[in-house]
Amino acid sequence: MTLPEINRHTHDQPGVLRELPRRKALDMPEEPAPLSQMRFLEFKFKRLKALQKLAGWISLLVSFVIRTGVSKLRRRDSVEAQAHNLRTVFENRGGAFVKLGVHLAMRVDILPWAYCVELSKMTDSMAPFRLTAAIEKIERAVKMPLPAVFSRFDPTPIESTSTACIYQAQFHNKERVIVKVRRPGVGAEFMAALQAFEWLLKAAEFLTVFKPGFTDRIYQDYRNYLLEQLDFVQEARRQDSFRRSSSKMRKPFFSSPKVHLGLSNEEVVIEEFITGMWLNELVEAVEHNDETLLSRAALLNILPHKVAKRLVWVHFWTLEENLFFLSDPHPNSIIVGEDGKLYFIDFSNTGSLSRSKRQAIQQLRYYIDKKDPQNMARALLVLLEPLPPLDILELTAQLESYNWQHLYAQEAAPSSLSWQERTSAILWRGIVDLAKKHGIIIEKQVLLLLKAMLVTESAAIHLYHDVDIAKVYRKFEEYRAEQARIRMTDSVLDQLDGEVNERLIIRMDRIAYTLQGLFFRTRHMLTLPSVNFSTLMGKWSFTIYTIFRLGFQLILLTGIAVLLTYGSGINEAILSSSPQDLLRSVFLNPLFQVIALVLVFANGRSVLFRLDDIDVK
């Protein structure tokens, strides 16, 4: 039925088909949605750039070898001198090379301890990029001209690193802020260097400088580290999360600067400007009894012994209560505000542990308090998982010996110990030494934890030599118990007031189910660590496989050599000769012989690596 026909049938019902008022749809401008942290960060780069970076890696290695050779000729060679030479060549090249040096500083399971100590001193500084480029990025982030947002903007950055320039500015409401701007093109630059680094590692692995598969985790950890340094969105989100979580803890002595998320994007982060004094300034003041700095601290009501205890307490909280822990709580990235309040400002690199490894840390601290080195060793085994084929009983006994040293140091008078002996350095040094001895690659998150613990403990002890880290942990445990009591009391009161909480019933059911196997699973976890089963191919099976692989490689090499001989057409006598003479000329070619010997050497070394492993049955 058409509309006129409908109108004729409804002439006696005026107004039935009349138009009603309509609300006009809001005309929204087309703007990009806020960038989510749930994404994969990618940067495109050109292969030619990667080849240039490969030349840079090779020149870095050559420079290091030359410097080390000169030191040997001067009879000044030592592990410390070699480590200094390595740090120097990294710093001279800057950029991704410096980032690798910083990353290698925590690889105590691979590099000698002296190398890691020296590389941890590495500084990341670079000349600022053009101010106009920074302003363009800021205006894209805030979607307004610079004068519309800031009443003042300092054109000279207060810090310039290989990833960003950091400026100070002031809003029109007089609030001072920090503006962090990512370097133009730094993502492509880093990824090109990363690709070149992967080529270098694969070449070294092929030549059996390293075991097959040994470099995979090194490359992946370095890649993740670079992406974390470049991911400003994730960094801003973590800082905001830390600030909100700390505000709920009823412990108003730590926080982080407020991030203006609405004015930030993947290239720019704008955050609150915090006043106070740097923690490294306070450490230096205490170490050298600097009256000027100590007087400044006193005016701000900053007491070093309280700051030391708070620093350790916050570390325990981030490790056991927060979603992530600060993997590099260096004193130059912590500001001590009025009344000793700690402000953490660097969230470019954080860590997180699995539930089983968090439980292992809690078990470790429990058994340290109980002075039980055997169960300490079992907890440490969980932190070393996954394990290669090895004698677990022997490893446990060796861990026990280091645990005894740690317990002896804890029982000694504080005045008789160095600051290193006051920390857990003995314990972690033992783990690192045994990992190197048994070919264990320690998980990156555990290495981040190790670094965070040692940095925090050493800073605390430099601030206050008599700080009792175990006592601070017991205080933290009391706080956790008190928080649990409050939550339970509130829940019971809700039930008494008639507020039905079905979720509580579900939780209690889950708790009852978990407790049934808790003892068994905990004991199993601490006594039978997991093993990397990808390494369990039989030794002779692997040897036979490698021989067949070598044969195929030699056949392929011979075929390529024959095709190149025919294609070149250099020697007509060879081309007209019999197949036997052609093969003989190929086999006698020096280049063919060198490549064949390299293949035999590489495959032979792979077999020897596998034969050295312990079979797991």
C-alpha positions in Angstrom: 0.0 0.0 0.0 1.5 3.4 -1.0 1.7 6.4 1.3 -1.2 8.3 -0.5 -3.4 5.2 -0.1 -2.6 5.0 3.6 -3.4 8.7 4.0 -6.9 8.2 2.3 -7.6 5.3 4.7 -6.7 7.4 7.7 -8.5 10.6 6.7 -10.7 10.2 9.8 -7.6 10.0 12.1 -5.8 13.2 11.6 -2.3 13.4 12.8 -1.5 9.6 12.8 1.1 9.9 10.1 2.4 13.3 10.8 6.2 13.7 11.3 7.4 13.8 14.9 10.3 16.0 16.2 13.7 14.5 15.6 16.9 15.1 17.6 19.6 16.2 15.3 22.6 13.9 15.4 25.7 15.4 16.9 28.2 16.2 14.2 31.5 14.9 15.7 34.8 15.9 14.1 36.8 13.0 12.7 39.7 12.6 15.2 41.8 9.5 15.7 40.9 7.5 18.8 43.3 7.6 21.7 46.1 5.2 21.2 45.6 2.0 23.2 48.4 0.3 25.1 47.1 -3.1 23.8 49.0 -3.1 20.5 52.1 -4.3 18.9 54.8 -1.7 18.4 56.5 -1.9 15.0 59.0 0.2 13.1 59.9 -0.2 9.5 63.4 0.1 8.3 65.4 -0.4 5.1 67.8 -3.3 4.5 70.5 -0.9 3.4 70.3 0.8 6.8 70.7 -2.6 8.5 73.8 -3.3 6.4 75.2 0.0 7.5 74.6 -0.9 11.1 76.2 -4.3 10.5 79.4 -2.4 9.5 79.0 -0.5 12.7 78.8 -3.7 14.8 81.9 -5.1 13.0 83.9 -1.9 13.5 82.9 -1.9 17.2 84.3 -5.4 17.6 87.4 -4.5 15.7 87.9 -1.4 17.9 87.5 -3.5 21.0 90.0 -6.1 19.9 92.5 -3.3 19.0 92.1 -1.6 22.3 92.5 -4.9 24.2 95.6 -5.8 22.1 97.2 -2.5 22.9 96.5 -3.0 26.6 98.2 -6.4 26.4 101.3 -4.9 24.6 101.5 -2.4 27.4 101.1 -5.2 30.0 98.1 -3.5 31.4 95.6 -6.1 30.4 93.0 -7.3 32.9 89.4 -8.2 33.1 88.6 -4.7 34.4 90.6 -3.1 31.6 88.8 -5.1 29.0 85.4 -4.2 30.5 86.4 -0.5 30.4 87.4 -0.8 26.7 84.0 -2.4 25.9 82.1 0.4 27.7 84.2 3.0 25.8 83.5 1.6 22.4 79.8 1.3 23.2 79.6 4.9 24.4 81.5 6.2 21.4 78.9 4.9 19.0 75.8 5.8 21.0 72.2 5.0 20.1 71.3 1.3 20.0 74.9 0.4 20.8 74.6 2.1 24.2 71.3 0.4 24.8 72.9 -3.0 24.2 75.7 -2.1 26.7 73.1 -1.1 29.3 71.2 -4.4 28.5 74.3 -6.5 28.8 75.0 -5.0 32.2 72.4 -7.2 33.7 73.5 -10.4 31.8 75.6 -11.6 34.7 74.8 -15.2 33.6 76.8 -14.7 30.4 79.4 -11.9 31.0 82.0 -11.8 33.8 81.0 -9.9 36.8 83.6 -7.1 36.2 82.1 -6.5 32.7 78.6 -6.1 34.2 79.8 -3.7 36.9 81.6 -1.6 34.3 78.7 -1.6 31.8 76.3 -0.5 34.5 78.2 2.8 34.7 77.4 3.5 31.1 75.9 6.9 30.4 73.3 7.5 27.7 73.6 11.0 26.4 73.3 12.5 22.9 73.1 15.9 21.3 69.5 17.3 21.2 67.6 17.1 17.9 66.0 20.2 16.3 63.6 22.2 18.5 61.2 22.7 15.6 60.8 18.9 15.3 60.1 18.6 19.0 57.4 21.4 18.8 55.8 19.7 15.8 55.5 16.4 17.8 54.1 18.2 20.9 51.5 20.1 18.9 50.4 16.9 17.2 50.0 15.3 20.7 48.1 18.1 22.3 46.2 19.0 19.1 46.8 22.7 19.7 49.5 25.3 19.0 52.2 25.4 21.7 51.2 28.8 23.1 47.6 27.6 23.6 48.9 25.0 26.1 52.0 26.4 27.7 52.6 29.9 29.1 56.4 29.0 29.2 58.4 26.4 27.4 62.1 26.0 28.0 63.8 25.5 24.6 66.9 23.9 26.1 66.2 20.2 27.1 67.2 19.3 30.7 68.2 15.9 29.4 69.0 14.5 26.0 69.3 10.7 25.5 69.5 8.4 22.5 65.7 7.9 22.7 64.3 11.3 23.7 64.7 14.9 24.7 63.2 16.1 28.0 62.0 19.6 28.4 60.4 21.6 31.2 57.4 23.8 30.7 54.5 25.6 32.5 50.8 25.5 31.9 48.7 28.6 31.9 47.5 27.6 35.4 51.1 27.9 36.6 51.5 24.1 36.9 55.1 23.0 36.0 55.4 19.9 33.8 58.0 17.7 32.2 57.6 17.1 28.4 59.4 14.0 27.0 59.6 13.9 23.2 60.8 10.8 21.3 63.6 11.3 18.7 62.6 11.4 15.1 63.4 8.2 13.3 64.8 6.5 16.4 62.5 3.5 16.0 63.7 2.6 12.5 67.3 3.3 13.6 67.0 0.9 16.5 65.3 -1.8 14.5 68.0 -1.7 11.8 70.7 -2.1 14.4 68.7 -5.0 15.9 68.5 -6.7 12.5 72.2 -6.3 12.0 72.8 -7.7 15.6 70.7 -10.7 14.7 72.8 -11.4 11.6 75.9 -11.2 13.7 74.6 -13.6 16.3 73.5 -16.1 13.7 76.9 -16.0 12.0 78.6 -16.6 15.4 76.2 -19.4 16.1 76.8 -21.0 12.7 80.6 -20.8 13.3 80.0 -22.5 16.7 81.3 -19.6 18.7 78.1 -20.2 20.7 76.0 -23.4 21.1 73.1 -23.8 18.7 70.1 -21.9 20.0 72.1 -20.1 22.6 71.7 -16.7 21.1 67.9 -16.9 20.5 67.0 -15.6 24.0 69.8 -13.0 24.0 68.4 -11.6 20.8 64.7 -11.7 22.0 65.5 -10.1 25.3 67.5 -7.3 23.6 64.6 -6.7 21.1 62.1 -6.5 23.9 64.3 -4.1 25.8 64.6 -1.8 22.8 60.8 -1.8 22.2 60.2 -1.0 25.9 62.5 2.0 25.6 60.6 3.3 22.6 57.0 2.5 23.8 56.0 5.8 25.4 52.3 4.8 25.7 53.1 1.7 27.7 55.5 3.7 29.9 52.9 6.4 30.6 50.2 3.7 31.4 52.5 1.9 33.8 53.4 5.2 35.6 49.8 6.1 35.9 49.0 2.6 37.2 51.8 2.8 39.8 50.5 6.2 41.0 46.9 5.0 41.4 48.0 1.8 43.1 50.3 3.6 45.6 47.5 6.0 46.5 45.4 3.1 47.7 48.0 1.6 50.0 47.5 3.9 53.0 51.2 4.5 52.9 51.6 8.1 51.7 55.4 8.0 51.5 55.8 7.0 47.8 54.2 7.8 44.5 55.1 8.8 40.9 54.4 12.0 38.9 50.9 12.5 37.5 50.8 11.8 33.8 48.6 13.9 31.6 47.3 11.1 29.4 45.0 13.3 27.4 47.9 15.4 26.3 50.3 12.4 25.6 50.6 10.0 22.7 53.1 7.5 21.4 55.8 10.2 20.8 55.2 12.6 23.6 54.6 12.2 27.4 53.6 15.2 29.6 53.8 14.7 33.3 53.9 16.5 36.6 57.1 18.3 37.6 58.3 17.1 41.0 60.5 19.2 43.3 62.9 17.8 45.9 66.4 16.3 45.7 67.7 13.4 43.7 68.3 10.2 45.7 71.8 9.9 44.4 72.5 13.4 45.8 71.3 12.2 49.2 73.5 9.1 48.9 76.5 11.2 48.0 75.8 13.6 50.9 75.7 10.8 53.4 78.7 9.0 52.0 80.9 12.1 51.9 79.2 13.9 54.9 78.4 16.9 52.6 77.1 19.5 55.1 75.5 21.7 52.3 73.4 18.9 50.9 72.6 17.5 54.4 71.4 20.9 55.4 69.2 21.1 52.3 67.8 17.7 53.2 67.1 18.7 56.7 65.1 21.8 55.5 62.9 19.4 53.5 62.6 17.1 56.6 64.4 14.3 54.8 65.9 11.7 57.2 68.3 9.3 55.4 67.6 6.3 57.7 63.8 6.6 57.0 64.4 7.0 53.3 66.5 3.8 53.3 63.8 1.8 55.0 61.1 3.2 52.7 63.1 2.4 49.7 63.3 -1.3 50.7 59.7 -1.4 51.7 58.5 -0.1 48.3 60.7 -2.7 46.6 58.9 -5.5 48.5 55.5 -3.9 47.7 56.2 -3.7 43.9 57.5 -7.3 43.9 54.7 -9.0 45.8 51.7 -6.7 45.6 51.9 -4.6 42.5 51.4 -5.7 38.9 55.0 -5.1 38.1 58.3 -4.2 39.8 60.7 -1.4 38.9 63.7 -3.2 37.3 66.1 -0.3 37.5 65.3 1.8 40.7 68.6 3.7 40.2 69.1 6.6 42.6 69.3 9.0 39.6 65.7 8.1 38.7 64.2 8.7 42.2 63.3 12.1 43.6 63.0 12.5 47.4 60.4 15.1 48.1 59.4 16.9 51.3 59.1 14.7 54.4 61.1 12.0 52.6 58.4 11.1 50.1 59.8 8.9 47.3 58.8 9.7 43.7 59.7 7.1 41.1 60.0 8.7 37.6 61.5 6.0 35.3 59.0 3.4 34.0 60.7 2.7 30.7 61.8 -0.8 31.9 59.8 -2.8 34.4 59.6 -6.5 35.2 57.0 -9.0 36.3 57.3 -12.5 37.7 55.1 -15.5 37.2 53.0 -16.7 40.2 55.3 -19.7 40.8 58.5 -17.5 40.9 56.8 -15.0 43.2 56.0 -17.9 45.6 59.6 -19.0 45.3 60.8 -15.6 46.4 58.5 -15.7 49.4 59.7 -19.2 50.2 63.3 -18.0 49.9 62.8 -15.2 52.4 60.9 -17.5 54.8 63.7 -20.0 54.8 66.3 -17.3 55.2 64.5 -16.2 58.3 64.4 -19.9 59.4 68.1 -20.4 58.5 67.4 -23.4 56.3 69.9 -23.4 53.4 68.6 -26.6 51.8 65.1 -25.3 51.3 66.6 -22.0 50.3 68.3 -23.9 47.5 65.1 -25.6 46.4 63.4 -22.2 46.2 66.3 -20.9 44.1 66.0 -23.8 41.7 62.5 -22.6 40.7 64.0 -19.2 39.8 66.5 -20.9 37.5 63.9 -22.8 35.5 63.8 -24.0 32.8 66.9 -26.1 33.4 69.0 -27.9 30.8 70.0 -31.5 31.3 72.1 -31.6 34.5 72.6 -33.2 37.9 70.0 -31.5 40.0 71.3 -33.0 43.3 74.8 -31.7 42.6 73.4 -28.2 41.7 71.3 -28.2 44.9 74.3 -29.0 47.0 76.3 -26.3 45.4 73.6 -23.7 46.0 73.5 -24.8 49.6 77.2 -23.8 50.1 76.5 -20.3 48.9 73.4 -20.1 51.1 75.6 -20.9 54.1 77.9 -18.0 53.2 74.9 -15.7 53.0 73.6 -16.9 56.4 77.0 -16.5 58.0 77.2 -12.9 56.7 73.7 -12.1 58.1 74.7 -13.3 61.5 77.9 -11.3 61.7 78.1 -7.9 63.4 77.1 -5.1 60.9 80.2 -3.1 61.7 82.5 -5.9 60.6 80.9 -6.2 57.1 81.3 -4.3 53.9 78.2 -2.9 52.3 78.3 -5.7 49.7 78.2 -8.3 52.5 75.2 -6.6 54.0 73.1 -7.2 50.8 72.1 -10.4 49.2 75.0 -10.1 46.7 76.7 -13.3 48.0 73.5 -15.3 47.4 72.9 -14.0 43.8 76.6 -14.1 42.9 76.5 -17.9 43.7 73.4 -18.3 41.5 75.2 -16.5 38.6 78.4 -18.5 39.0 76.5 -21.8 39.0 74.4 -20.8 36.0 77.6 -20.1 34.0 79.1 -23.4 35.2 76.1 -25.5 34.2 75.1 -23.6 31.0 71.8 -22.3 32.5 70.4 -19.2 30.7 68.6 -17.3 33.5 65.2 -15.9 32.5 65.2 -12.2 31.8 62.6 -11.4 34.4 64.7 -13.1 37.1 67.7 -11.0 36.0 65.7 -7.9 36.2 64.6 -8.9 39.8 68.3 -9.6 40.7 69.3 -6.2 39.4 66.4 -4.4 41.2 67.2 -6.1 44.5 70.9 -5.3 44.4 70.4 -1.7 43.3 67.7 -1.1 46.0 69.7 -2.8 48.8 73.0 -1.1 48.0 71.3 2.3 47.9 69.6 1.7 51.2 72.8 0.5 52.9 74.7 3.5 51.6 72.0 5.8 53.1 71.9 3.9 56.4 74.6 1.3 57.1 72.6 -0.4 59.9 69.4 -0.9 58.0 68.0 -4.4 58.6 66.5 -5.6 55.4 65.0 -8.7 57.0 63.3 -6.6 59.6 61.9 -4.3 56.9 60.5 -7.3 55.2 58.8 -8.5 58.4 57.3 -5.1 58.8 56.0 -5.4 55.2 54.5 -8.8 56.0 52.8 -7.3 59.1 51.3 -4.6 56.8 50.0 -7.2 54.4 48.5 -9.2 57.2 46.8 -6.1 58.5 45.4 -5.3 55.1 44.1 -8.9 54.8 42.4 -8.6 58.2 40.7 -5.3 57.2 39.4 -6.9 54.0 38.1 -9.9 55.8 36.5 -7.8 58.6 34.8 -5.6 56.0 33.5 -8.7 54.2 32.1 -10.3 57.4 30.4 -7.0 58.5 28.8 -6.9 55.1 27.4 -10.4 55.7 26.1 -9.5 59.1 24.4 -6.4 57.7 22.6 -8.6 55.3 24.5 -7.7 52.2 24.7 -10.9 50.2 28.0 -11.5 48.5 27.9 -14.4 46.1 31.4 -13.7 45.0 32.6 -14.5 48.5 31.0 -18.0 48.3 32.7 -18.6 45.0 36.0 -17.5 46.4 35.7 -19.8 49.4 34.9 -22.7 47.2 38.0 -22.0 45.1 40.1 -21.7 48.2 38.9 -25.1 49.5 39.7 -26.7 46.2 43.2 -25.1 46.1 44.1 -26.1 49.6 43.5 -29.8 48.9 46.6 -30.0 46.7 48.5 -27.0 48.0 51.1 -28.9 50.0 51.7 -31.5 47.3 52.0 -28.9 44.5 54.3 -26.6 46.5 56.6 -29.5 47.5 56.6 -30.7 43.9 57.4 -27.3 42.6 60.3 -26.7 45.0 61.9 -30.2 44.6 61.4 -31.1 40.9 62.1 -28.1 38.7 61.0 -28.2 35.1 63.5 -29.2 32.4 63.8 -27.8 28.8 62.8 -31.0 26.9 63.8 -29.6 23.6 67.4 -30.6 24.4 66.6 -34.2 25.1 67.4 -35.7 21.6 69.7 -38.6 22.1 73.4 -37.9 21.6 73.9 -40.5 18.9 70.7 -39.6 17.1 71.9 -36.0 17.0 75.3 -37.1 15.8 73.8 -39.1 12.9 71.5 -36.3 12.1 74.4 -33.8 12.0 76.4 -36.2 9.7 73.6 -36.4 7.2 73.2 -32.6 7.4 76.9 -32.1 6.7 76.7 -34.4 3.7 73.8 -32.5 2.3 75.6 -29.2 2.8 78.7 -30.5 1.0 76.6 -31.8 -1.9 74.9 -28.5 -2.2 78.2 -26.7 -2.0 79.7 -28.9 -4.8 76.6 -28.3 -7.0 76.9 -24.5 -6.6 80.6 -24.7 -7.4 80.0 -26.7 -10.5 77.3 -24.3 -11.7 79.5 -21.3 -11.1 82.4 -23.0 -13.0 80.1 -23.6 -16.0 78.6 -20.2 -15.8 81.9 -18.3 -15.6 83.3 -19.9 -18.7 86.8 -18.8 -17.7 88.7 -22.0 -18.5 87.5 -23.6 -21.7 89.8 -26.6 -21.1 87.9 -27.4 -17.9 84.5 -27.0 -19.6 85.4 -29.5 -22.3 86.9 -32.0 -19.8 85.1 -35.1 -18.4 82.9 -34.8 -15.3 85.5 -36.5 -13.2 88.1 -33.9 -14.2 85.6 -31.1 -13.5 84.9 -32.4 -10.0 88.6 -32.8 -9.4 89.2 -29.1 -10.3 86.3 -28.0 -8.1 87.6 -30.0 -5.1 91.1 -28.6 -5.6 89.9 -25.1 -5.6 91.2 -23.3 -2.4 88.0 -21.3 -1.9 85.9 -24.6 -2.0 88.3 -26.2 0.4 88.1 -23.3 2.9 84.2 -23.3 2.9 84.1 -27.1 3.2 86.5 -27.0 6.2 84.3 -24.3 7.8 81.2 -26.6 7.4 83.1 -29.6 8.8 84.4 -27.5 11.7 80.9 -26.0 12.5 79.1 -29.3 12.4 81.8 -31.1 14.4 81.6 -28.4 17.1 77.8 -28.8 17.3 78.3 -32.6 17.9 80.9 -31.9 20.6 78.5 -29.4 22.3 75.8 -32.1 22.4 78.1 -34.8 23.6 79.1 -32.6 26.6 75.5 -32.4 27.7 74.2 -34.7 30.4 71.4 -37.0 29.3 68.2 -36.8 31.2 66.3 -40.1 31.6 
